[in-house]
Amino acid sequence: MAEYEEINVVKKTERISRSHRIQENVPRLSIKFDAALDSRTFKSATGLVGWDMRGNLLMLKIVIHRNIPSPFATEAYACLEGMKLGIALGSQSVRIMGDSKTVIKKSKATSTDKSVISAIIKDIQNKKSYFQDLTFQHIHRSENTHAHGLAKKALVKEENIYLIREELERHISTLDEDWKRNPD
């Protein structure tokens, strides 16, 4: 009987250890990116939304770019801005998510890119070493509405914005209720 109880204790401990390991594999920061392009003026806007591992909104960032040659370059710059944001926040574990399958695929690759956006992709790949755990994930456009909405509105306003911590708290009351929790 004592042997049976010890086995149960080991099994319970094993379950706890496994669930702890699973929790460690969850990225500490998720950054969704998207971009909008005005092809008449060659201006683009990048929208970035950051969430912590519990799904709480951490930050919003908008970056305006000028002289952008193509929609692919727009999305690639948005991904690069997501990488820079992860580095600036000092997170070692980041998931970068966007709805551009091409940019996500090229960012994941270890080979040299030879496309029109190769210089931007090279910058993204060079920044991978800043992270211990980095994941690139393609998401459907419907899962990226917050970042897309930021980018579209930013093209009209043409201003860079970076809201984090206290600044975000002051402005969060203006956001819809669904913004307060990550939809994932």
C-alpha positions as a Markdown table, in Angstrom:
| # | Residue | x | y | z |
|---|---|---|---|---|
| 1 | Met | 0.0 | 0.0 | 0.0 |
| 2 | Ala | 2.8 | 2.4 | 0.8 |
| 3 | Glu | 4.4 | 1.7 | -2.6 |
| 4 | Tyr | 1.1 | 2.6 | -4.3 |
| 5 | Glu | 1.0 | 6.0 | -2.5 |
| 6 | Glu | 4.6 | 6.7 | -3.5 |
| 7 | Ile | 3.7 | 6.1 | -7.1 |
| 8 | Asn | 0.7 | 8.4 | -6.9 |
| 9 | Val | 3.0 | 11.1 | -5.4 |
| 10 | Val | 5.5 | 10.7 | -8.3 |
| 11 | Lys | 2.7 | 10.8 | -10.9 |
| 12 | Lys | 1.3 | 14.0 | -9.3 |
| 13 | Thr | 4.8 | 15.6 | -9.2 |
| 14 | Glu | 5.4 | 14.5 | -12.8 |
| 15 | Arg | 2.2 | 16.2 | -13.9 |
| 16 | Ile | 3.1 | 19.4 | -12.1 |
| 17 | Ser | 6.6 | 19.4 | -13.7 |
| 18 | Arg | 5.1 | 18.9 | -17.2 |
| 19 | Ser | 2.6 | 21.7 | -16.8 |
| 20 | His | 5.4 | 24.0 | -15.5 |
| 21 | Arg | 7.5 | 23.2 | -18.6 |
| 22 | Ile | 4.5 | 23.9 | -20.9 |
| 23 | Gln | 4.0 | 27.3 | -19.2 |
| 24 | Glu | 7.7 | 28.1 | -19.8 |
| 25 | Asn | 7.3 | 27.5 | -23.5 |
| 26 | Val | 4.5 | 30.2 | -23.8 |
| 27 | Pro | 6.1 | 33.4 | -25.2 |
| 28 | Arg | 6.2 | 36.2 | -22.6 |
| 29 | Leu | 5.3 | 38.7 | -25.2 |
| 30 | Ser | 3.1 | 38.5 | -28.4 |
| 31 | Ile | 3.3 | 41.3 | -30.9 |
| 32 | Lys | 0.9 | 41.5 | -33.8 |
| 33 | Phe | 1.8 | 43.6 | -36.7 |
| 34 | Asp | 0.1 | 44.9 | -39.8 |
| 35 | Ala | 0.6 | 47.7 | -42.3 |
| 36 | Ala | -1.4 | 50.0 | -44.5 |
| 37 | Leu | 0.0 | 51.6 | -47.7 |
| 38 | Asp | -1.1 | 54.7 | -49.6 |
| 39 | Ser | 0.2 | 53.9 | -53.1 |
| 40 | Arg | -0.4 | 57.4 | -54.4 |
| 41 | Thr | 2.0 | 59.0 | -51.8 |
| 42 | Phe | 4.2 | 55.9 | -51.1 |
| 43 | Lys | 3.5 | 56.4 | -47.4 |
| 44 | Ser | 2.8 | 53.5 | -45.1 |
| 45 | Ala | 1.8 | 53.0 | -41.5 |
| 46 | Thr | 2.8 | 50.1 | -39.3 |
| 47 | Gly | 0.4 | 49.1 | -36.5 |
| 48 | Leu | 1.8 | 47.1 | -33.6 |
| 49 | Val | -0.1 | 45.7 | -30.7 |
| 50 | Gly | 1.6 | 43.9 | -27.8 |
| 51 | Trp | 0.1 | 41.4 | -25.4 |
| 52 | Asp | 1.6 | 39.7 | -22.4 |
| 53 | Met | 1.3 | 35.9 | -21.8 |
| 54 | Arg | -2.0 | 36.3 | -19.9 |
| 55 | Gly | -3.6 | 38.2 | -22.8 |
| 56 | Asn | -3.4 | 41.6 | -21.3 |
| 57 | Leu | -2.8 | 44.6 | -23.6 |
| 58 | Leu | 0.7 | 45.9 | -22.9 |
| 59 | Met | 1.4 | 48.5 | -25.6 |
| 60 | Leu | 0.4 | 50.1 | -28.9 |
| 61 | Lys | 2.8 | 51.5 | -31.5 |
| 62 | Ile | 2.3 | 53.3 | -34.8 |
| 63 | Val | 5.2 | 54.1 | -37.1 |
| 64 | Ile | 4.9 | 56.1 | -40.3 |
| 65 | His | 7.2 | 55.2 | -43.2 |
| 66 | Arg | 7.9 | 57.2 | -46.4 |
| 67 | Asn | 9.0 | 56.2 | -49.9 |
| 68 | Ile | 7.8 | 52.6 | -49.6 |
| 69 | Pro | 8.0 | 50.9 | -53.0 |
| 70 | Ser | 5.5 | 48.0 | -52.6 |
| 71 | Pro | 2.9 | 46.3 | -50.4 |
| 72 | Phe | 5.5 | 43.6 | -49.6 |
| 73 | Ala | 8.0 | 46.1 | -48.4 |
| 74 | Thr | 5.3 | 47.7 | -46.2 |
| 75 | Glu | 4.5 | 44.4 | -44.5 |
| 76 | Ala | 8.3 | 43.6 | -44.2 |
| 77 | Tyr | 8.9 | 46.9 | -42.5 |
| 78 | Ala | 6.0 | 46.2 | -40.1 |
| 79 | Cys | 7.6 | 42.9 | -39.1 |
| 80 | Leu | 10.9 | 44.6 | -38.6 |
| 81 | Glu | 9.3 | 47.2 | -36.4 |
| 82 | Gly | 7.8 | 44.3 | -34.4 |
| 83 | Met | 11.3 | 42.8 | -33.9 |
| 84 | Lys | 12.6 | 46.2 | -32.8 |
| 85 | Leu | 9.8 | 46.6 | -30.4 |
| 86 | Gly | 10.5 | 43.2 | -28.8 |
| 87 | Ile | 14.2 | 44.2 | -28.4 |
| 88 | Ala | 13.3 | 47.6 | -26.9 |
| 89 | Leu | 11.0 | 45.9 | -24.4 |
| 90 | Gly | 13.8 | 43.6 | -23.4 |
| 91 | Ser | 11.8 | 40.4 | -23.7 |
| 92 | Gln | 13.7 | 37.2 | -24.4 |
| 93 | Ser | 10.6 | 35.3 | -25.4 |
| 94 | Val | 8.6 | 36.8 | -28.2 |
| 95 | Arg | 5.9 | 35.7 | -30.7 |
| 96 | Ile | 5.7 | 37.9 | -33.8 |
| 97 | Met | 2.4 | 37.5 | -35.6 |
| 98 | Gly | 1.2 | 39.0 | -38.9 |
| 99 | Asp | -1.2 | 38.2 | -41.8 |
| 100 | Ser | 1.5 | 38.4 | -44.5 |
| 101 | Lys | 2.3 | 34.8 | -45.2 |
| 102 | Thr | 5.3 | 35.7 | -47.4 |
| 103 | Val | 6.9 | 37.9 | -44.8 |
| 104 | Ile | 6.4 | 35.4 | -42.0 |
| 105 | Lys | 7.8 | 32.6 | -44.2 |
| 106 | Lys | 10.9 | 34.6 | -45.2 |
| 107 | Ser | 11.5 | 35.8 | -41.6 |
| 108 | Lys | 11.5 | 32.1 | -40.4 |
| 109 | Ala | 13.9 | 31.0 | -43.1 |
| 110 | Thr | 17.6 | 30.8 | -42.4 |
| 111 | Ser | 18.7 | 31.0 | -46.0 |
| 112 | Thr | 19.5 | 34.3 | -47.8 |
| 113 | Asp | 16.5 | 35.9 | -49.4 |
| 114 | Lys | 16.9 | 37.2 | -53.0 |
| 115 | Ser | 13.6 | 39.0 | -53.4 |
| 116 | Val | 12.8 | 42.7 | -53.6 |
| 117 | Ile | 12.5 | 42.9 | -49.8 |
| 118 | Ser | 15.8 | 41.0 | -49.2 |
| 119 | Ala | 17.4 | 43.9 | -47.3 |
| 120 | Ile | 14.5 | 44.2 | -44.9 |
| 121 | Ile | 14.4 | 40.4 | -44.4 |
| 122 | Lys | 18.1 | 40.4 | -43.7 |
| 123 | Asp | 17.6 | 43.0 | -41.0 |
| 124 | Ile | 14.8 | 40.9 | -39.4 |
| 125 | Gln | 17.1 | 37.8 | -39.5 |
| 126 | Asn | 20.0 | 39.7 | -38.0 |
| 127 | Lys | 17.8 | 40.6 | -35.0 |
| 128 | Lys | 16.9 | 37.0 | -34.2 |
| 129 | Ser | 19.9 | 36.7 | -32.0 |
| 130 | Tyr | 18.5 | 39.2 | -29.5 |
| 131 | Phe | 15.9 | 36.6 | -28.4 |
| 132 | Gln | 16.2 | 33.2 | -26.6 |
| 133 | Asp | 12.8 | 32.1 | -27.9 |
| 134 | Leu | 11.4 | 33.7 | -31.1 |
| 135 | Thr | 8.4 | 32.5 | -33.0 |
| 136 | Phe | 7.0 | 33.9 | -36.2 |
| 137 | Gln | 3.4 | 33.0 | -36.7 |
| 138 | His | 1.0 | 33.6 | -39.7 |
| 139 | Ile | -2.4 | 34.6 | -38.6 |
| 140 | His | -5.6 | 35.3 | -40.5 |
| 141 | Arg | -6.5 | 38.9 | -41.2 |
| 142 | Ser | -9.6 | 38.5 | -39.1 |
| 143 | Glu | -7.3 | 37.8 | -36.1 |
| 144 | Asn | -5.3 | 40.9 | -36.8 |
| 145 | Thr | -8.0 | 43.6 | -36.7 |
| 146 | His | -6.4 | 45.7 | -33.9 |
| 147 | Ala | -3.0 | 46.1 | -35.6 |
| 148 | His | -4.7 | 46.7 | -39.0 |
| 149 | Gly | -7.1 | 49.3 | -37.6 |
| 150 | Leu | -4.2 | 51.2 | -36.0 |
| 151 | Ala | -2.3 | 51.2 | -39.3 |
| 152 | Lys | -5.3 | 52.4 | -41.3 |
| 153 | Lys | -6.1 | 55.2 | -38.9 |
| 154 | Ala | -2.4 | 56.2 | -38.7 |
| 155 | Leu | -2.3 | 56.8 | -42.5 |
| 156 | Val | -4.9 | 59.5 | -42.1 |
| 157 | Lys | -3.4 | 61.1 | -39.0 |
| 158 | Glu | 0.2 | 60.7 | -40.1 |
| 159 | Glu | 1.7 | 60.6 | -36.6 |
| 160 | Asn | 4.0 | 58.2 | -34.8 |
| 161 | Ile | 2.5 | 56.9 | -31.5 |
| 162 | Tyr | 4.0 | 54.7 | -28.8 |
| 163 | Leu | 1.8 | 54.0 | -25.8 |
| 164 | Ile | 3.1 | 51.8 | -22.9 |
| 165 | Arg | 2.4 | 51.5 | -19.2 |
| 166 | Glu | 1.1 | 54.8 | -17.8 |
| 167 | Glu | 0.5 | 56.4 | -21.2 |
| 168 | Leu | -1.4 | 53.3 | -22.3 |
| 169 | Glu | -3.5 | 53.3 | -19.1 |
| 170 | Arg | -4.4 | 56.9 | -19.6 |
| 171 | His | -5.6 | 56.2 | -23.2 |
| 172 | Ile | -7.1 | 52.7 | -22.6 |
| 173 | Ser | -10.5 | 54.2 | -21.6 |
| 174 | Thr | -10.9 | 55.4 | -25.2 |
| 175 | Leu | -10.5 | 51.8 | -26.5 |
| 176 | Asp | -13.4 | 49.5 | -27.0 |
| 177 | Glu | -13.9 | 46.8 | -24.4 |
| 178 | Asp | -12.7 | 44.0 | -26.7 |
| 179 | Trp | -9.3 | 45.7 | -26.8 |
| 180 | Lys | -8.7 | 45.1 | -23.1 |
| 181 | Arg | -8.2 | 41.4 | -23.6 |
| 182 | Asn | -6.4 | 39.6 | -26.3 |
| 183 | Pro | -8.9 | 37.8 | -28.6 |
| 184 | Asp | -6.6 | 34.7 | -28.9 |
